[in-house]
C-alpha cells in the first residue's frame, strides 16, 4: 500500500511539473500575442515573482542551508528567460517549445561528450536524429519559423542547458534556484530600461507574467526538485519529452495555432532521437547477468 501511494504521488507531481513547464510556453505566447505587455517587462515580472515564491518556499518549507546560487548561473537564467520571451514574439507555442527542448538536450549531451563521456552507437544515432530534426525544422520554406525568433530560442535553450549543468551538485536545488532567480532580477531590470525594450504594460499581461513566474516557474521548479530524487536519471530525461507535445496542445486549444507537417516530422525526429539515446543509455547501464 505504501509503495502504491508513493508511486501515485510521484506520478501526480511529475504530471503537474510537465504541465507547468509546458504552461510557461503557453502563458508567454498568450501574453505577448493577446495582451499589451512587452517581452522585457514579461521577463522581469516572471523572474521577480518566481524569486518571491521560491524564497517563501525556502524560508518556510526547506531545512537545508546548503546552496545559495551564483551570479554566473543567474546570468544564464536571465539569458534563458529573456531569449525565451523575445523568441515568443514571433514563434508559435509548439515550435518554441520544441526548439527550446532540443537545444537544452543538445547542450547537455555535447557537454558530456566534451567531458569525455562515452556514448554508444545508438546514443550517437539518437543525437544525430535529434539534431537533424532541428535542422529540418529551420530549413528555408513557407512553414519555416522566423530565423530571429528561432535563434533566440536556441540561445535560450543553450543557456538553460548551461544553467542545468552548473546546478549539479551545487547544494539544495530549490535553495540554489531561489538564489539564482533573485540574482537574475537586476539583469532583467537593466534590460527593461534599454531602448529596445519598448516597455508596455496592461493588467492581463501582468497577470500572465506573474502566473508564469509564481506558478509555472517558481512552484513548477520546486515540485520538480521534490519529485526528481524519486526518478531515475533516464526517466527524468525521458518524461520531459512530453513538454513540447503538451505545449503544442496548449497552443492549439488556447491560441488556435495550426501544427504543420514540417513540425510533426521534426518533432518525431527530435523527440524520437532523444528517446533513442535514453533507451540506449538504460541498456548500456543495465547490469549484465551471468549464468
N, C-alpha and C positions, 0 to 999 in steps of 0.2 A: 504494500500500500504506500509506504513512504517513498519508495523508488518511483512509483507511478505518479505521485503528487509532484515530486521533484522534476520528473520529465515533463509533465504538463506545464509546470511553472516555467521551465526553460523554454519550451515551445512558445508559450504565450509571450514571454519577454522578448524572445528573438523576433517573433512576428511583429510586435509593437515597434521594435527597433528598425526593422526593414521598412515598415510603413513611415516611420519618422524620417529616415534617410531619404526615401523617395519623396516624402512630403516637402522637404527642403526645395527640391526642384520645382514642384507644383506651385508652392507658395510664392517662390521668387518669380516664376514666369507669370503667374496671375497678377502679382503686384506691379510688375514692370510693363505688362501689356494692358491691364484693365484699370489701373489707377494712375494718379499723377506723381507718384514718388519716383525719384531718380535713383540710379544704381548705387551711387556713393552713399546717399542717405540710407538706403536699404542695408548696405553693408555695415555702416556704423551702428544702426539700431539693432541689427541682428547680433553683432558681436557684443554690444553693450548689454542687451537683455540676456544673452547667453551667459555672459560673465556674472551677472547678478544671480541668476538661477543656480549656476554651478557653485558660486560662493556660498549660497544658502544651503545647498546640499552638503558641501564640505563642512560648513560651520555646524550643522545640526545632525548630520547623519553619518559622517565619516570619522573614524577614530584614528586612522593612520596620519602621522605627521611627516611622512616621507614624500618629498617631491614638492616643487613649487613652480615649475615651468622655467622657461628661459627666453631671453629676448630673441635669439635666433629662431627658436621654434615658433614664437609669437609672430615673427616676420613671415614665416612660411604659412602660418594660419591666416594671416591677413592677406597674403598673396592668393591663397586659395579662395577666400571669401570674396575678395574684390574681383578677381578674374571670373569667378562663378557668376556674380551679379551682372557685370558688364557683358558677359557672354550671352546671358539670357535676354538681353535687349534684342537679339536677332535670332537666336536658336529656338527651335521647338523644345518642349519639355523632354520628349523622348530622346532626341538627338543629343541634347546637352548632357543628359544622364549617362548615355552610352559612351560619349567621348570622355567624360569625367572618369567613369569607372574604368574604362580601358586604359587611360593614362595613369591612373593610380596603380593598377596592377602591373603595367609595363615598367613603371619606375621602380617598383619594389623588386620585380624579377631581375631587371637589369642591374640593380644594386647587388643582388645576391650573386649574379654572375661575376660582377666586378670584384666582389669579396672572395671569389674563388670557390663558391658553392658549386657542387657538381650536379648537372642536370642530365637526365637521361634523354634518349632519342625522342620518346613520346612527349616529354615536357618541352623540348625544343620545338617539336612539331606543333604543339599546342600554342606556344608563344608566337611562332611564325603565322599560324592561322589567325590568331587574335590581331596581330599587327596588320596582317593582310586585310582583315575586315575593316579596321580603322582607315587604312589607305583607300580601300574601295569606297568607303562612305564619303571620303573627302575628294575623290577624283572629280574633275570638272564635269558638269552636266546640269540639266534642268532641275534635278532634285538634290543637287549637292548643297550642303549647308553653307551659309556665308563664311568666307575664309577667315575674316577678322574674328567673328564670334567663335569659330572652331578653334582658332589659335589660342584665344583667351581661355577657352575651356580646357584645352590640352595643357596649357600652363598651370591652370588651377589644379588639374589632376596631378601633375608632376609635383607641385608644391605640397599637395596633401600627401602624396607618397613619401616625400622627404620628411614631412611632419610626422608621419606614422613611424618611419624608420627611426627618427630621433627619439620618439617616445618610448621605444622598447627599453625596459629596464631603468626608466628614469624615476621610478617611485610609484606611489599610488596614482593610477591613471586618471581618476576623477579629479584629484587634487592638482595634478600636473596640468590637466586640461583647463581647470578653472584659472590657474595662474597664467596660462598662455592666452586665454580669452581676455583676461584683464589687461595684459600687456599689449594685446593687439588693438585695443580700443584707441590709443593715441595715434597709431598708424592710420586707422580709418578716419580719425578726426582731421588729420592733416590732408588726407585725400579729399575730404568734404569741402575744404576751403580752396582747392585748386580750381582754376578756371574751367577745366574740362568737366568738373563735377556737375555744374548747372543745377544747383540744389533746388528741389521742388518737393513739397510735402502735401499730403492730404490725409484725412482720417483713415480711410480704407487702406491706403498704402502703409501707413504707420502700423496699423493693426496687423497686416500680413507680415511686416518685418519683425514686429515683436513676437508674433506667433512662431515665426521661423527661428528666431534666436532663443526664446524661452522654452518652447515646447519641442519642436523637431530637432533643434541643435542641443540646447542645454540638457533637457530631460532625456532626449534621444541618446546622447553620448553617455550620460550617467547610467541609463538602463543597459546600454551595450556593454559597458565596462563591468556591470554587475553580472551579466549572463556569460560574458566571454570566458571566465575560468571553467565553466561547465561544458564548453565546446572544445572539440579537438581543433587544432590549428587548421587542418584541411576543411573541416566542417564550417569553421568561421569564415574561411575564404569562399567556399562554395555557396553558402547561404546568401552571400551578398550578390550572387548572380541575379537574384530576384529584384534587386533595386531598380535597374533600368526598365524592367518589364512593368513593375508597379508604377513607375513614373510615367511610362508611356500610356498606361491605362488612365492615370490621373489626367494627363494631357487631353486624352480623348473625351473623358467624361466631363471635366470642368472647363475645358477651353475649346472643345470641338476640333482638336488638331487631327489631321489625317496622318496615317502611317504609310509611308511609301514602300514599294517593293525593295528599293535600294536599302532602306533602313532595316527591313526584315532580314534581308540576306546578310547585311553587315552585322546585325545582332546575333544571328546564328553563328557566324564566323567568330566574332569576338567572345561571346559567352561560351560557345562550344569549345573554343581554343583554351580558355581559362579553365573550364571544367575538365578538359582532357589533361591539362597539366596537373590539376589537383588529384585526379584519379591515378595518374602515373605516380605521383608522389606517395599516395597511400600504398600502392603496390610495392614501390621501392623500399618503403619504410616498414612494410609488414614483416614480422618475424618469420624466418624460414623454419619449416618443420622437417625434422629428420626422423625417419622411421628406423 
